[in-house]
Amino acid sequence: MREREHLAQADRFIAECTKRIVHQRDVIASAFQKGHATDVPVSMLRALEASLRAFEGHRLLIVDRQKGTERR
């Protein structure tokens, strides 16, 4: 895969993960309002947030690699 394709893919992963985080926060709020336990949904939110940080880190690596290739 070329660098631009990797970057586009990383951007898609970040957008999808962000969308899932927003949804998971809604799930937590709804469960809380209904008096349901929120341990599992909060755990899932933390996992999604960790994934987002990993995707963002990966995106930075791609951008850095692109900058290095452009200098050559």
N, CA, C, O and CB atoms as a CASP TS submission, in Angstrom:
PFRMAT TS
TARGET T0000
AUTHOR 0000-0000-0000
METHOD Language model
MODEL 1
PARENT N/A
ATOM      1  N   MET     1       0.833  -1.184   0.000  1.00  0.00           N
ATOM      2  CA  MET     1       0.000   0.000   0.000  1.00  0.00           C
ATOM      3  C   MET     1       0.875   1.243   0.000  1.00  0.00           C
ATOM      4  O   MET     1       1.884   1.300   0.703  1.00  0.00           O
ATOM      5  CB  MET     1      -0.946   0.001   1.208  1.00  0.00           C
ATOM      6  N   ARG     2       0.502   2.200  -0.758  1.00  0.00           N
ATOM      7  CA  ARG     2       1.266   3.447  -0.776  1.00  0.00           C
ATOM      8  C   ARG     2       0.938   4.276   0.456  1.00  0.00           C
ATOM      9  O   ARG     2      -0.065   4.052   1.135  1.00  0.00           O
ATOM     10  CB  ARG     2       0.973   4.254  -2.061  1.00  0.00           C
ATOM     11  N   GLU     3       1.806   5.231   0.722  1.00  0.00           N
ATOM     12  CA  GLU     3       1.674   6.057   1.934  1.00  0.00           C
ATOM     13  C   GLU     3       0.320   6.767   2.012  1.00  0.00           C
ATOM     14  O   GLU     3      -0.308   6.808   3.070  1.00  0.00           O
ATOM     15  CB  GLU     3       2.794   7.092   1.984  1.00  0.00           C
ATOM     16  N   ARG     4      -0.121   7.322   0.886  1.00  0.00           N
ATOM     17  CA  ARG     4      -1.412   8.030   0.902  1.00  0.00           C
ATOM     18  C   ARG     4      -2.563   7.092   1.229  1.00  0.00           C
ATOM     19  O   ARG     4      -3.503   7.468   1.929  1.00  0.00           O
ATOM     20  CB  ARG     4      -1.668   8.704  -0.447  1.00  0.00           C
ATOM     21  N   GLU     5      -2.481   5.868   0.719  1.00  0.00           N
ATOM     22  CA  GLU     5      -3.523   4.886   1.016  1.00  0.00           C
ATOM     23  C   GLU     5      -3.496   4.501   2.494  1.00  0.00           C
ATOM     24  O   GLU     5      -4.545   4.333   3.118  1.00  0.00           O
ATOM     25  CB  GLU     5      -3.351   3.634   0.136  1.00  0.00           C
ATOM     26  N   HIS     6      -2.298   4.364   3.047  1.00  0.00           N
ATOM     27  CA  HIS     6      -2.170   4.072   4.473  1.00  0.00           C
ATOM     28  C   HIS     6      -2.751   5.207   5.305  1.00  0.00           C
ATOM     29  O   HIS     6      -3.449   4.976   6.292  1.00  0.00           O
ATOM     30  CB  HIS     6      -0.698   3.838   4.847  1.00  0.00           C
ATOM     31  N   LEU     7      -2.456   6.427   4.897  1.00  0.00           N
ATOM     32  CA  LEU     7      -2.959   7.590   5.622  1.00  0.00           C
ATOM     33  C   LEU     7      -4.486   7.651   5.544  1.00  0.00           C
ATOM     34  O   LEU     7      -5.148   7.919   6.546  1.00  0.00           O
ATOM     35  CB  LEU     7      -2.339   8.885   5.059  1.00  0.00           C
ATOM     36  N   ALA     8      -5.036   7.407   4.372  1.00  0.00           N
ATOM     37  CA  ALA     8      -6.494   7.419   4.211  1.00  0.00           C
ATOM     38  C   ALA     8      -7.135   6.328   5.068  1.00  0.00           C
ATOM     39  O   ALA     8      -8.179   6.545   5.682  1.00  0.00           O
ATOM     40  CB  ALA     8      -6.878   7.227   2.727  1.00  0.00           C
ATOM     41  N   GLN     9      -6.507   5.165   5.104  1.00  0.00           N
ATOM     42  CA  GLN     9      -7.025   4.071   5.910  1.00  0.00           C
ATOM     43  C   GLN     9      -6.970   4.430   7.400  1.00  0.00           C
ATOM     44  O   GLN     9      -7.920   4.169   8.138  1.00  0.00           O
ATOM     45  CB  GLN     9      -6.231   2.779   5.637  1.00  0.00           C
ATOM     46  N   ALA    10      -5.880   5.017   7.828  1.00  0.00           N
ATOM     47  CA  ALA    10      -5.757   5.440   9.225  1.00  0.00           C
ATOM     48  C   ALA    10      -6.828   6.473   9.567  1.00  0.00           C
ATOM     49  O   ALA    10      -7.428   6.424  10.640  1.00  0.00           O
ATOM     50  CB  ALA    10      -4.352   6.017   9.495  1.00  0.00           C
ATOM     51  N   ASP    11      -7.058   7.400   8.654  1.00  0.00           N
ATOM     52  CA  ASP    11      -8.099   8.408   8.876  1.00  0.00           C
ATOM     53  C   ASP    11      -9.479   7.762   9.000  1.00  0.00           C
ATOM     54  O   ASP    11     -10.288   8.177   9.830  1.00  0.00           O
ATOM     55  CB  ASP    11      -8.100   9.434   7.732  1.00  0.00           C
ATOM     56  N   ARG    12      -9.745   6.751   8.179  1.00  0.00           N
ATOM     57  CA  ARG    12     -11.026   6.035   8.277  1.00  0.00           C
ATOM     58  C   ARG    12     -11.157   5.322   9.619  1.00  0.00           C
ATOM     59  O   ARG    12     -12.212   5.359  10.251  1.00  0.00           O
ATOM     60  CB  ARG    12     -11.164   5.018   7.128  1.00  0.00           C
ATOM     61  N   PHE    13     -10.078   4.676  10.047  1.00  0.00           N
ATOM     62  CA  PHE    13     -10.107   3.988  11.339  1.00  0.00           C
ATOM     63  C   PHE    13     -10.361   4.971  12.471  1.00  0.00           C
ATOM     64  O   PHE    13     -11.139   4.686  13.381  1.00  0.00           O
ATOM     65  CB  PHE    13      -8.792   3.236  11.579  1.00  0.00           C
ATOM     66  N   ILE    14      -9.714   6.117  12.420  1.00  0.00           N
ATOM     67  CA  ILE    14      -9.885   7.144  13.451  1.00  0.00           C
ATOM     68  C   ILE    14     -11.324   7.650  13.453  1.00  0.00           C
ATOM     69  O   ILE    14     -11.933   7.789  14.514  1.00  0.00           O
ATOM     70  CB  ILE    14      -8.902   8.318  13.226  1.00  0.00           C
ATOM     71  N   ALA    15     -11.864   7.924  12.280  1.00  0.00           N
ATOM     72  CA  ALA    15     -13.245   8.418  12.187  1.00  0.00           C
ATOM     73  C   ALA    15     -14.232   7.381  12.720  1.00  0.00           C
ATOM     74  O   ALA    15     -15.149   7.727  13.465  1.00  0.00           O
ATOM     75  CB  ALA    15     -13.594   8.777  10.726  1.00  0.00           C
ATOM     76  N   GLU    16     -14.054   6.127  12.349  1.00  0.00           N
ATOM     77  CA  GLU    16     -14.951   5.069  12.809  1.00  0.00           C
ATOM     78  C   GLU    16     -14.842   4.876  14.314  1.00  0.00           C
ATOM     79  O   GLU    16     -15.853   4.710  14.995  1.00  0.00           O
ATOM     80  CB  GLU    16     -14.644   3.756  12.088  1.00  0.00           C
ATOM     81  N   CYS    17     -13.644   4.896  14.824  1.00  0.00           N
ATOM     82  CA  CYS    17     -13.443   4.716  16.261  1.00  0.00           C
ATOM     83  C   CYS    17     -14.060   5.886  17.037  1.00  0.00           C
ATOM     84  O   CYS    17     -14.675   5.682  18.084  1.00  0.00           O
ATOM     85  CB  CYS    17     -11.934   4.591  16.585  1.00  0.00           C
ATOM     86  N   THR    18     -13.898   7.089  16.530  1.00  0.00           N
ATOM     87  CA  THR    18     -14.489   8.273  17.157  1.00  0.00           C
ATOM     88  C   THR    18     -16.008   8.149  17.186  1.00  0.00           C
ATOM     89  O   THR    18     -16.648   8.475  18.185  1.00  0.00           O
ATOM     90  CB  THR    18     -14.069   9.559  16.408  1.00  0.00           C
ATOM     91  N   LYS    19     -16.570   7.680  16.092  1.00  0.00           N
ATOM     92  CA  LYS    19     -18.016   7.476  15.994  1.00  0.00           C
ATOM     93  C   LYS    19     -18.480   6.441  17.024  1.00  0.00           C
ATOM     94  O   LYS    19     -19.510   6.627  17.672  1.00  0.00           O
ATOM     95  CB  LYS    19     -18.405   7.025  14.565  1.00  0.00           C
ATOM     96  N   ARG    20     -17.731   5.367  17.172  1.00  0.00           N
ATOM     97  CA  ARG    20     -18.088   4.331  18.144  1.00  0.00           C
ATOM     98  C   ARG    20     -17.972   4.843  19.579  1.00  0.00           C
ATOM     99  O   ARG    20     -18.757   4.456  20.445  1.00  0.00           O
ATOM    100  CB  ARG    20     -17.198   3.102  17.957  1.00  0.00           C
ATOM    101  N   ILE    21     -16.995   5.709  19.828  1.00  0.00           N
ATOM    102  CA  ILE    21     -16.843   6.294  21.164  1.00  0.00           C
ATOM    103  C   ILE    21     -18.055   7.149  21.512  1.00  0.00           C
ATOM    104  O   ILE    21     -18.578   7.073  22.624  1.00  0.00           O
ATOM    105  CB  ILE    21     -15.554   7.139  21.245  1.00  0.00           C
ATOM    106  N   VAL    22     -18.497   7.959  20.560  1.00  0.00           N
ATOM    107  CA  VAL    22     -19.686   8.796  20.786  1.00  0.00           C
ATOM    108  C   VAL    22     -20.888   7.907  21.103  1.00  0.00           C
ATOM    109  O   VAL    22     -21.646   8.177  22.035  1.00  0.00           O
ATOM    110  CB  VAL    22     -19.983   9.690  19.541  1.00  0.00           C
ATOM    111  N   HIS    23     -21.049   6.850  20.319  1.00  0.00           N
ATOM    112  CA  HIS    23     -22.166   5.918  20.552  1.00  0.00           C
ATOM    113  C   HIS    23     -22.053   5.263  21.933  1.00  0.00           C
ATOM    114  O   HIS    23     -23.044   5.143  22.653  1.00  0.00           O
ATOM    115  CB  HIS    23     -22.201   4.830  19.450  1.00  0.00           C
ATOM    116  N   GLN    24     -20.846   4.844  22.289  1.00  0.00           N
ATOM    117  CA  GLN    24     -20.656   4.166  23.573  1.00  0.00           C
ATOM    118  C   GLN    24     -20.959   5.098  24.735  1.00  0.00           C
ATOM    119  O   GLN    24     -21.489   4.667  25.760  1.00  0.00           O
ATOM    120  CB  GLN    24     -19.228   3.632  23.691  1.00  0.00           C
ATOM    121  N   ARG    25     -20.628   6.361  24.580  1.00  0.00           N
ATOM    122  CA  ARG    25     -20.965   7.334  25.634  1.00  0.00           C
ATOM    123  C   ARG    25     -22.483   7.457  25.783  1.00  0.00           C
ATOM    124  O   ARG    25     -22.995   7.592  26.894  1.00  0.00           O
ATOM    125  CB  ARG    25     -20.344   8.724  25.315  1.00  0.00           C
ATOM    126  N   ASP    26     -23.198   7.408  24.656  1.00  0.00           N
ATOM    127  CA  ASP    26     -24.665   7.428  24.703  1.00  0.00           C
ATOM    128  C   ASP    26     -25.206   6.183  25.403  1.00  0.00           C
ATOM    129  O   ASP    26     -26.152   6.263  26.186  1.00  0.00           O
ATOM    130  CB  ASP    26     -25.248   7.529  23.280  1.00  0.00           C
ATOM    131  N   VAL    27     -24.595   5.029  25.112  1.00  0.00           N
ATOM    132  CA  VAL    27     -24.998   3.776  25.762  1.00  0.00           C
ATOM    133  C   VAL    27     -24.822   3.890  27.274  1.00  0.00           C
ATOM    134  O   VAL    27     -25.695   3.484  28.042  1.00  0.00           O
ATOM    135  CB  VAL    27     -24.176   2.581  25.212  1.00  0.00           C
ATOM    136  N   ILE    28     -23.700   4.438  27.689  1.00  0.00           N
ATOM    137  CA  ILE    28     -23.424   4.595  29.121  1.00  0.00           C
ATOM    138  C   ILE    28     -24.438   5.535  29.769  1.00  0.00           C
ATOM    139  O   ILE    28     -24.971   5.240  30.839  1.00  0.00           O
ATOM    140  CB  ILE    28     -21.994   5.126  29.342  1.00  0.00           C
ATOM    141  N   ALA    29     -24.700   6.659  29.120  1.00  0.00           N
ATOM    142  CA  ALA    29     -25.660   7.628  29.666  1.00  0.00           C
ATOM    143  C   ALA    29     -27.048   7.005  29.791  1.00  0.00           C
ATOM    144  O   ALA    29     -27.734   7.198  30.794  1.00  0.00           O
ATOM    145  CB  ALA    29     -25.725   8.888  28.775  1.00  0.00           C
ATOM    146  N   SER    30     -27.448   6.266  28.779  1.00  0.00           N
ATOM    147  CA  SER    30     -28.757   5.612  28.805  1.00  0.00           C
ATOM    148  C   SER    30     -28.835   4.565  29.915  1.00  0.00           C
ATOM    149  O   SER    30     -29.826   4.500  30.641  1.00  0.00           O
ATOM    150  CB  SER    30     -29.051   4.961  27.451  1.00  0.00           C
ATOM    151  N   ALA    31     -27.796   3.753  30.045  1.00  0.00           N
ATOM    152  CA  ALA    31     -27.774   2.736  31.099  1.00  0.00           C
ATOM    153  C   ALA    31     -27.832   3.394  32.477  1.00  0.00           C
ATOM    154  O   ALA    31     -28.547   2.929  33.365  1.00  0.00           O
ATOM    155  CB  ALA    31     -26.508   1.856  30.977  1.00  0.00           C
ATOM    156  N   PHE    32     -27.079   4.469  32.646  1.00  0.00           N
ATOM    157  CA  PHE    32     -27.056   5.170  33.928  1.00  0.00           C
ATOM    158  C   PHE    32     -28.439   5.726  34.270  1.00  0.00           C
ATOM    159  O   PHE    32     -28.914   5.589  35.398  1.00  0.00           O
ATOM    160  CB  PHE    32     -26.019   6.305  33.899  1.00  0.00           C
ATOM    161  N   GLN    33     -29.083   6.362  33.268  1.00  0.00           N
ATOM    162  CA  GLN    33     -30.410   6.938  33.489  1.00  0.00           C
ATOM    163  C   GLN    33     -31.446   5.878  33.857  1.00  0.00           C
ATOM    164  O   GLN    33     -32.381   6.146  34.611  1.00  0.00           O
ATOM    165  CB  GLN    33     -30.864   7.687  32.249  1.00  0.00           C
ATOM    166  N   LYS    34     -31.270   4.674  33.318  1.00  0.00           N
ATOM    167  CA  LYS    34     -32.216   3.591  33.585  1.00  0.00           C
ATOM    168  C   LYS    34     -31.857   2.800  34.841  1.00  0.00           C
ATOM    169  O   LYS    34     -32.558   1.859  35.212  1.00  0.00           O
ATOM    170  CB  LYS    34     -32.278   2.654  32.394  1.00  0.00           C
ATOM    171  N   GLY    35     -30.764   3.186  35.492  1.00  0.00           N
ATOM    172  CA  GLY    35     -30.361   2.523  36.712  1.00  0.00           C
ATOM    173  C   GLY    35     -29.636   1.203  36.503  1.00  0.00           C
ATOM    174  O   GLY    35     -29.523   0.397  37.427  1.00  0.00           O
ATOM    175  N   HIS    36     -29.143   0.982  35.285  1.00  0.00           N
ATOM    176  CA  HIS    36     -28.414  -0.248  34.985  1.00  0.00           C
ATOM    177  C   HIS    36     -26.932  -0.082  35.310  1.00  0.00           C
ATOM    178  O   HIS    36     -26.413   1.033  35.371  1.00  0.00           O
ATOM    179  CB  HIS    36     -28.598  -0.640  33.506  1.00  0.00           C
ATOM    180  N   ALA    37     -26.275  -1.197  35.513  1.00  0.00           N
ATOM    181  CA  ALA    37     -24.827  -1.175  35.759  1.00  0.00           C
ATOM    182  C   ALA    37     -24.109  -0.635  34.513  1.00  0.00           C
ATOM    183  O   ALA    37     -24.515  -0.887  33.379  1.00  0.00           O
ATOM    184  CB  ALA    37     -24.299  -2.610  36.124  1.00  0.00           C
ATOM    185  N   THR    38     -23.055   0.099  34.758  1.00  0.00           N
ATOM    186  CA  THR    38     -22.304   0.686  33.639  1.00  0.00           C
ATOM    187  C   THR    38     -20.867   0.161  33.561  1.00  0.00           C
ATOM    188  O   THR    38     -20.075   0.644  32.753  1.00  0.00           O
ATOM    189  CB  THR    38     -22.285   2.206  33.768  1.00  0.00           C
ATOM    190  N   ASP    39     -20.533  -0.814  34.387  1.00  0.00           N
ATOM    191  CA  ASP    39     -19.151  -1.324  34.404  1.00  0.00           C
ATOM    192  C   ASP    39     -18.697  -1.824  33.034  1.00  0.00           C
ATOM    193  O   ASP    39     -17.626  -1.452  32.555  1.00  0.00           O
ATOM    194  CB  ASP    39     -19.024  -2.451  35.423  1.00  0.00           C
ATOM    195  N   VAL    40     -19.504  -2.656  32.417  1.00  0.00           N
ATOM    196  CA  VAL    40     -19.117  -3.235  31.133  1.00  0.00           C
ATOM    197  C   VAL    40     -19.075  -2.165  30.031  1.00  0.00           C
ATOM    198  O   VAL    40     -18.098  -2.101  29.284  1.00  0.00           O
ATOM    199  CB  VAL    40     -20.093  -4.360  30.742  1.00  0.00           C
ATOM    200  N   PRO    41     -20.117  -1.322  29.917  1.00  0.00           N
ATOM    201  CA  PRO    41     -20.036  -0.284  28.880  1.00  0.00           C
ATOM    202  C   PRO    41     -18.862   0.687  29.079  1.00  0.00           C
ATOM    203  O   PRO    41     -18.261   1.141  28.106  1.00  0.00           O
ATOM    204  CB  PRO    41     -21.332   0.499  28.848  1.00  0.00           C
ATOM    205  N   VAL    42     -18.539   1.004  30.338  1.00  0.00           N
ATOM    206  CA  VAL    42     -17.395   1.890  30.602  1.00  0.00           C
ATOM    207  C   VAL    42     -16.097   1.199  30.222  1.00  0.00           C
ATOM    208  O   VAL    42     -15.192   1.827  29.672  1.00  0.00           O
ATOM    209  CB  VAL    42     -17.358   2.313  32.088  1.00  0.00           C
ATOM    210  N   SER    43     -16.004  -0.080  30.512  1.00  0.00           N
ATOM    211  CA  SER    43     -14.815  -0.843  30.121  1.00  0.00           C
ATOM    212  C   SER    43     -14.644  -0.834  28.603  1.00  0.00           C
ATOM    213  O   SER    43     -13.534  -0.683  28.093  1.00  0.00           O
ATOM    214  CB  SER    43     -14.908  -2.293  30.637  1.00  0.00           C
ATOM    215  N   MET    44     -15.754  -0.998  27.895  1.00  0.00           N
ATOM    216  CA  MET    44     -15.705  -0.960  26.431  1.00  0.00           C
ATOM    217  C   MET    44     -15.273   0.427  25.948  1.00  0.00           C
ATOM    218  O   MET    44     -14.491   0.538  25.004  1.00  0.00           O
ATOM    219  CB  MET    44     -17.082  -1.334  25.831  1.00  0.00           C
ATOM    220  N   LEU    45     -15.771   1.465  26.581  1.00  0.00           N
ATOM    221  CA  LEU    45     -15.375   2.827  26.226  1.00  0.00           C
ATOM    222  C   LEU    45     -13.871   3.011  26.406  1.00  0.00           C
ATOM    223  O   LEU    45     -13.210   3.583  25.539  1.00  0.00           O
ATOM    224  CB  LEU    45     -16.144   3.854  27.080  1.00  0.00           C
ATOM    225  N   ARG    46     -13.335   2.539  27.502  1.00  0.00           N
ATOM    226  CA  ARG    46     -11.883   2.665  27.744  1.00  0.00           C
ATOM    227  C   ARG    46     -11.091   1.933  26.667  1.00  0.00           C
ATOM    228  O   ARG    46     -10.055   2.420  26.213  1.00  0.00           O
ATOM    229  CB  ARG    46     -11.510   2.111  29.141  1.00  0.00           C
ATOM    230  N   ALA    47     -11.579   0.764  26.261  1.00  0.00           N
ATOM    231  CA  ALA    47     -10.901   0.004  25.199  1.00  0.00           C
ATOM    232  C   ALA    47     -10.958   0.765  23.873  1.00  0.00           C
ATOM    233  O   ALA    47      -9.974   0.806  23.136  1.00  0.00           O
ATOM    234  CB  ALA    47     -11.544  -1.397  25.037  1.00  0.00           C
ATOM    235  N   LEU    48     -12.096   1.360  23.576  1.00  0.00           N
ATOM    236  CA  LEU    48     -12.227   2.148  22.342  1.00  0.00           C
ATOM    237  C   LEU    48     -11.304   3.366  22.376  1.00  0.00           C
ATOM    238  O   LEU    48     -10.679   3.709  21.372  1.00  0.00           O
ATOM    239  CB  LEU    48     -13.691   2.597  22.139  1.00  0.00           C
ATOM    240  N   GLU    49     -11.224   4.013  23.532  1.00  0.00           N
ATOM    241  CA  GLU    49     -10.341   5.175  23.664  1.00  0.00           C
ATOM    242  C   GLU    49      -8.876   4.772  23.489  1.00  0.00           C
ATOM    243  O   GLU    49      -8.095   5.511  22.888  1.00  0.00           O
ATOM    244  CB  GLU    49     -10.544   5.850  25.033  1.00  0.00           C
ATOM    245  N   ALA    50      -8.509   3.617  24.006  1.00  0.00           N
ATOM    246  CA  ALA    50      -7.136   3.127  23.829  1.00  0.00           C
ATOM    247  C   ALA    50      -6.872   2.821  22.354  1.00  0.00           C
ATOM    248  O   ALA    50      -5.787   3.094  21.842  1.00  0.00           O
ATOM    249  CB  ALA    50      -6.887   1.861  24.696  1.00  0.00           C
ATOM    250  N   SER    51      -7.861   2.257  21.683  1.00  0.00           N
ATOM    251  CA  SER    51      -7.722   1.977  20.248  1.00  0.00           C
ATOM    252  C   SER    51      -7.552   3.277  19.467  1.00  0.00           C
ATOM    253  O   SER    51      -6.730   3.366  18.556  1.00  0.00           O
ATOM    254  CB  SER    51      -8.949   1.194  19.722  1.00  0.00           C
ATOM    255  N   LEU    52      -8.335   4.272  19.835  1.00  0.00           N
ATOM    256  CA  LEU    52      -8.226   5.565  19.149  1.00  0.00           C
ATOM    257  C   LEU    52      -6.822   6.137  19.310  1.00  0.00           C
ATOM    258  O   LEU    52      -6.242   6.629  18.342  1.00  0.00           O
ATOM    259  CB  LEU    52      -9.274   6.561  19.694  1.00  0.00           C
ATOM    260  N   ARG    53      -6.276   6.081  20.503  1.00  0.00           N
ATOM    261  CA  ARG    53      -4.908   6.587  20.724  1.00  0.00           C
ATOM    262  C   ARG    53      -3.904   5.801  19.867  1.00  0.00           C
ATOM    263  O   ARG    53      -2.965   6.377  19.319  1.00  0.00           O
ATOM    264  CB  ARG    53      -4.523   6.486  22.236  1.00  0.00           C
ATOM    265  N   ALA    54      -4.109   4.511  19.761  1.00  0.00           N
ATOM    266  CA  ALA    54      -3.210   3.695  18.934  1.00  0.00           C
ATOM    267  C   ALA    54      -3.336   4.082  17.459  1.00  0.00           C
ATOM    268  O   ALA    54      -2.328   4.207  16.764  1.00  0.00           O
ATOM    269  CB  ALA    54      -3.518   2.188  19.118  1.00  0.00           C
ATOM    270  N   PHE    55      -4.556   4.271  16.984  1.00  0.00           N
ATOM    271  CA  PHE    55      -4.762   4.678  15.588  1.00  0.00           C
ATOM    272  C   PHE    55      -4.128   6.041  15.325  1.00  0.00           C
ATOM    273  O   PHE    55      -3.502   6.254  14.286  1.00  0.00           O
ATOM    274  CB  PHE    55      -6.267   4.720  15.252  1.00  0.00           C
ATOM    275  N   GLU    56      -4.295   6.962  16.274  1.00  0.00           N
ATOM    276  CA  GLU    56      -3.704   8.293  16.111  1.00  0.00           C
ATOM    277  C   GLU    56      -2.175   8.213  16.098  1.00  0.00           C
ATOM    278  O   GLU    56      -1.521   8.909  15.322  1.00  0.00           O
ATOM    279  CB  GLU    56      -4.178   9.232  17.238  1.00  0.00           C
ATOM    280  N   GLY    57      -1.616   7.371  16.951  1.00  0.00           N
ATOM    281  CA  GLY    57      -0.168   7.181  16.953  1.00  0.00           C
ATOM    282  C   GLY    57       0.319   6.590  15.651  1.00  0.00           C
ATOM    283  O   GLY    57       1.350   6.999  15.119  1.00  0.00           O
ATOM    284  N   HIS    58      -0.423   5.628  15.138  1.00  0.00           N
ATOM    285  CA  HIS    58      -0.073   5.009  13.859  1.00  0.00           C
ATOM    286  C   HIS    58      -0.131   6.041  12.734  1.00  0.00           C
ATOM    287  O   HIS    58       0.717   6.050  11.842  1.00  0.00           O
ATOM    288  CB  HIS    58      -1.016   3.827  13.551  1.00  0.00           C
ATOM    289  N   ARG    59      -1.144   6.908  12.788  1.00  0.00           N
ATOM    290  CA  ARG    59      -1.276   7.950  11.767  1.00  0.00           C
ATOM    291  C   ARG    59      -0.062   8.884  11.805  1.00  0.00           C
ATOM    292  O   ARG    59       0.453   9.284  10.761  1.00  0.00           O
ATOM    293  CB  ARG    59      -2.585   8.756  11.976  1.00  0.00           C
ATOM    294  N   LEU    60       0.389   9.226  13.015  1.00  0.00           N
ATOM    295  CA  LEU    60       1.569  10.093  13.141  1.00  0.00           C
ATOM    296  C   LEU    60       2.810   9.436  12.530  1.00  0.00           C
ATOM    297  O   LEU    60       3.628  10.104  11.898  1.00  0.00           O
ATOM    298  CB  LEU    60       1.828  10.430  14.621  1.00  0.00           C
ATOM    299  N   LEU    61       2.940   8.126  12.726  1.00  0.00           N
ATOM    300  CA  LEU    61       4.065   7.410  12.120  1.00  0.00           C
ATOM    301  C   LEU    61       4.008   7.483  10.596  1.00  0.00           C
ATOM    302  O   LEU    61       5.030   7.673   9.937  1.00  0.00           O
ATOM    303  CB  LEU    61       4.072   5.945  12.574  1.00  0.00           C
ATOM    304  N   ILE    62       2.822   7.333  10.051  1.00  0.00           N
ATOM    305  CA  ILE    62       2.655   7.413   8.593  1.00  0.00           C
ATOM    306  C   ILE    62       3.044   8.796   8.090  1.00  0.00           C
ATOM    307  O   ILE    62       3.762   8.930   7.100  1.00  0.00           O
ATOM    308  CB  ILE    62       1.200   7.090   8.189  1.00  0.00           C
ATOM    309  N   VAL    63       2.558   9.829   8.787  1.00  0.00           N
ATOM    310  CA  VAL    63       2.869  11.213   8.385  1.00  0.00           C
ATOM    311  C   VAL    63       4.375  11.460   8.480  1.00  0.00           C
ATOM    312  O   VAL    63       4.960  12.059   7.578  1.00  0.00           O
ATOM    313  CB  VAL    63       2.096  12.237   9.275  1.00  0.00           C
ATOM    314  N   ASP    64       4.994  11.011   9.548  1.00  0.00           N
ATOM    315  CA  ASP    64       6.445  11.173   9.694  1.00  0.00           C
ATOM    316  C   ASP    64       7.192  10.464   8.574  1.00  0.00           C
ATOM    317  O   ASP    64       8.168  10.990   8.038  1.00  0.00           O
ATOM    318  CB  ASP    64       6.909  10.639  11.052  1.00  0.00           C
ATOM    319  N   ARG    65       6.734   9.279   8.227  1.00  0.00           N
ATOM    320  CA  ARG    65       7.370   8.518   7.153  1.00  0.00           C
ATOM    321  C   ARG    65       7.205   9.249   5.817  1.00  0.00           C
ATOM    322  O   ARG    65       8.126   9.275   5.000  1.00  0.00           O
ATOM    323  CB  ARG    65       6.770   7.093   7.067  1.00  0.00           C
ATOM    324  N   GLN    66       6.026   9.843   5.600  1.00  0.00           N
ATOM    325  CA  GLN    66       5.791  10.616   4.374  1.00  0.00           C
ATOM    326  C   GLN    66       6.742  11.804   4.309  1.00  0.00           C
ATOM    327  O   GLN    66       7.316  12.087   3.257  1.00  0.00           O
ATOM    328  CB  GLN    66       4.323  11.101   4.304  1.00  0.00           C
ATOM    329  N   LYS    67       6.909  12.492   5.420  1.00  0.00           N
ATOM    330  CA  LYS    67       7.811  13.646   5.453  1.00  0.00           C
ATOM    331  C   LYS    67       9.239  13.221   5.140  1.00  0.00           C
ATOM    332  O   LYS    67       9.953  13.925   4.426  1.00  0.00           O
ATOM    333  CB  LYS    67       7.755  14.339   6.826  1.00  0.00           C
ATOM    334  N   GLY    68       9.659  12.078   5.666  1.00  0.00           N
ATOM    335  CA  GLY    68      10.983  11.559   5.400  1.00  0.00           C
ATOM    336  C   GLY    68      11.177  11.197   3.945  1.00  0.00           C
ATOM    337  O   GLY    68      12.251  11.420   3.386  1.00  0.00           O
ATOM    338  N   THR    69      10.156  10.644   3.329  1.00  0.00           N
ATOM    339  CA  THR    69      10.220  10.269   1.918  1.00  0.00           C
ATOM    340  C   THR    69      10.247  11.513   1.037  1.00  0.00           C
ATOM    341  O   THR    69      10.943  11.531   0.022  1.00  0.00           O
ATOM    342  CB  THR    69       9.027   9.373   1.540  1.00  0.00           C
ATOM    343  N   GLU    70       9.506  12.546   1.405  1.00  0.00           N
ATOM    344  CA  GLU    70       9.467  13.773   0.614  1.00  0.00           C
ATOM    345  C   GLU    70      10.813  14.501   0.630  1.00  0.00           C
ATOM    346  O   GLU    70      11.154  15.181  -0.338  1.00  0.00           O
ATOM    347  CB  GLU    70       8.370  14.696   1.135  1.00  0.00           C
ATOM    348  N   ARG    71      11.578  14.369   1.712  1.00  0.00           N
ATOM    349  CA  ARG    71      12.864  15.059   1.818  1.00  0.00           C
ATOM    350  C   ARG    71      13.927  14.449   0.922  1.00  0.00           C
ATOM    351  O   ARG    71      14.902  15.106   0.558  1.00  0.00           O
ATOM    352  CB  ARG    71      13.342  15.043   3.247  1.00  0.00           C
ATOM    353  N   ARG    72      13.732  13.203   0.576  1.00  0.00           N
ATOM    354  CA  ARG    72      14.753  12.505  -0.228  1.00  0.00           C
ATOM    355  C   ARG    72      14.734  12.906  -1.663  1.00  0.00           C
ATOM    356  O   ARG    72      15.532  12.404  -2.455  1.00  0.00           O
ATOM    357  CB  ARG    72      14.573  11.029  -0.140  1.00  0.00           C
TER
END
